[in-house]
Every structure is written in structure tokens, then in C-alpha cells.
Amino acid sequence: MVPSDAVRKYLQTMGIKKYSTRSGVEEYVSRPNIFRKAVGDYFTGAQLPVRVEFFFVRSTRRKFDFHNAVQIIADLLVAHGFIPDDNMDCFVPYPMMSGGQYYAVDPDTPGVWLKKMELRL
């Protein structure tokens, strides 16, 4: 599948030339992989399924589907080896609320916040 222009631009900004959940990540030689650096060891030792909250900061007010926005992040987490798979046995995404909203708009600092949820029994 060919990524959309928006996805291609996002990947380029992150320093990711291309990726596959099967074969990993191809990085640019001339720029760092910001995604790898930002995630770091955040998921090391996480108990599966890892439950993750997502709060998106959008550059515009354009409508978006939560599951589509989560999908590229989930795929990149798998491609980088941070989680073994993005199926429900390994990964469960949730929307995060901040300031009474499930997402924010800030053209100067778009991105996404991830937060592991603690397993409560």
C-alpha cells in the first residue's frame, strides 16, 4: 500500500524513509529517527497487552478518525520492535482526555502523547 501524502510527510519529518511491520524501519542517513529517540525505552518491560492512551495534537481543525491516527503509530511501534504486534493480545489503544478534550489543535506543535495505562486488578 502506498502511503498518503500526509503519512509520507509525517514519516519524512520523523526521519523514517520507509517501514514495514515485518521487515522493520529504513532510516535516512542524513537525519535522525525522531520516533525511535522519542519512544526510547518507554515500552521496555511492559506487560502485554500494553494498554496505551493517545492524545493527538493536530496542526489543523480538520476532522480525523482516531483509529486511523492510532494505526500508523501502532505500526511504527511494531516496526521499531517496541511492541511485538499491534493485535489485541499485545496492544490496546485508548483515547486520552486532557483539558476536557480528546485532542487539541496547535499548528506550532502538532504531535501525539502516549501514556501506558497501569493494569488494575
C-alpha positions in Angstrom: 0.0 0.0 0.0 1.3 3.4 -0.9 1.1 5.9 2.0 -0.8 9.1 1.6 1.0 12.5 1.1 0.2 13.3 4.8 1.7 10.0 6.0 4.7 10.3 3.7 5.4 13.8 5.1 5.0 12.6 8.7 7.4 9.8 8.1 9.9 12.1 6.4 9.7 14.5 9.4 10.3 11.6 11.8 13.4 10.6 9.9 11.8 7.4 8.6 12.3 6.6 4.9 10.0 3.6 4.9 8.8 0.9 7.2 7.2 -2.5 7.4 5.8 -4.3 10.4 7.5 -7.4 9.0 11.0 -6.1 8.0 11.5 -3.1 10.2 12.5 0.5 9.5 14.6 2.1 6.9 16.0 5.4 8.1 17.5 8.3 6.3 21.3 8.6 6.6 21.1 12.4 6.7 18.6 12.8 9.6 17.9 11.1 12.9 15.0 8.9 13.6 13.0 11.2 15.9 10.3 8.5 16.5 12.9 6.0 17.8 14.5 8.6 20.0 11.2 9.9 21.4 9.9 6.4 22.3 13.3 5.3 23.7 12.9 2.5 26.3 9.3 3.6 27.3 7.9 0.1 26.5 10.8 -1.9 27.9 9.4 -4.5 30.3 5.7 -3.6 29.6 3.3 -6.3 30.4 1.2 -7.5 27.5 -1.2 -6.5 26.4 0.2 -3.0 26.8 -2.7 -0.5 27.1 -1.8 2.9 25.7 -3.7 6.2 25.8 -3.3 8.5 22.9 -3.8 12.3 22.9 -3.3 13.9 19.4 -2.3 17.5 18.9 -3.3 18.4 15.4 -1.9 21.1 13.2 -5.4 22.0 11.8 -9.1 21.5 12.8 -9.6 19.0 10.0 -11.6 16.1 11.2 -9.8 12.7 11.6 -10.6 9.2 12.7 -9.0 8.1 15.9 -8.3 4.6 14.7 -6.6 5.8 11.6 -4.3 8.1 13.6 -3.5 5.3 16.0 -2.8 2.8 13.3 0.4 4.5 12.0 1.8 4.9 15.5 0.9 1.3 16.3 2.6 0.1 13.0 5.7 2.2 13.8 5.9 0.7 17.3 5.9 -2.8 15.8 8.3 -1.9 13.0 10.8 -0.5 15.5 10.4 -3.5 17.8 8.9 -1.6 20.7 5.9 -4.0 20.9 5.7 -7.5 19.3 2.5 -6.9 17.4 -0.4 -4.4 17.3 -3.1 -7.1 17.7 -5.3 -7.1 20.8 -3.2 -9.7 22.6 -0.2 -7.2 22.6 -1.7 -3.7 22.3 -4.9 -2.0 23.3 -5.3 1.7 22.3 -7.5 4.2 24.2 -8.3 7.9 23.7 -6.8 10.2 26.4 -8.7 13.2 27.7 -6.8 16.4 28.5 -8.5 19.6 29.5 -11.9 18.1 28.7 -10.9 17.2 25.1 -9.8 14.1 23.3 -7.5 16.0 21.0 -6.1 19.6 20.7 -5.2 21.9 17.8 -1.9 23.7 17.8 -0.3 24.5 14.4 3.1 25.1 16.0 3.4 21.9 18.0 1.5 19.0 16.4 2.2 15.5 17.6 0.9 12.8 19.8 1.2 12.0 23.5 1.3 8.3 24.6 0.7 7.1 28.1 0.9 3.5 29.3 -2.1 2.6 31.4 -1.3 0.6 34.6 -3.0 -2.7 34.8 -5.5 -2.6 37.7 -7.0 -5.8 39.1 
